[in-house]
Amino acid sequence: MAAMDMLTGDQVRRLVALLYYLWVARNEAMWEGALRRPVVVSNRAVSAEAAYTAVHTHATRAAPTAAVPVAAGRLKCHFDAGYDPASGQATYVAVLIDHDGMFKVAANGKLPGCFSPLMAEALACKEVLSWLKNRNEVEVDVLTDCLVLKNVVCSVSTPNLSYVGIVVDQCKAAISSFDYCSPSFITRTHNLHAYSLARLAYDQDHSMY
């Protein structure tokens, strides 16, 4: 963590992009027999980081100053799930952003076997909410790029007795235990760091923090 604290926001983005495309290159070599040259992996990472930065810079400039909400300083937790339909393996990641919009801490790891992407997203949500509670974070905006999950977690409906429904109910109960916790939908582009780290967790033996 000391090394991560020394990195700027730009350097963290570059590191995440590079780690992600190293993982992609490893999978291509293993499953497709395609061995990418280091310069190709590097160029992919640079292009992805540049695109991500461009989108965020545009969004920041486009947002009118008067529209900044009172809760702009609240902690934001980006999360995502990884899911491999062939094996049923699933992973989760949480990336916590502080009141000033700077990286604070992240965690990722594996989840129990899943039957669908939505199950993976629901289990990831439950895991992340538990992680936040253990950190004593009592006010946080929770951000996901899964619109279906956001809708079912925020809905007021009769209980769904499927396994996914049970996990969603557990998420709702966890959310109610915070002083403030609001799930919101964001695009995959705005959740790229969480998306990338979730997929790195497939090759981990243990959760990482």
Secondary structure, 3 states (H helix, E strand, C coil): CHHHHCCCHHHHHHHHHHHHHHHHHHHHHHHHCCCCCHHHHHHHHHHHHHHHHHHHHHHHHHCCHHHCCHHHHCEEEEEEEEECCCCCCEEEEEEEECCCCCEEEEEEEEECCCCCHHHHHHHHHHHHHHHHHHCCCCEEEEEECCHHHHHHHHCCCCCCCCHHHHHHHHHHHHHHCCCEEEEEECCCHHHHHHHHHHHHHHHCCCCEC
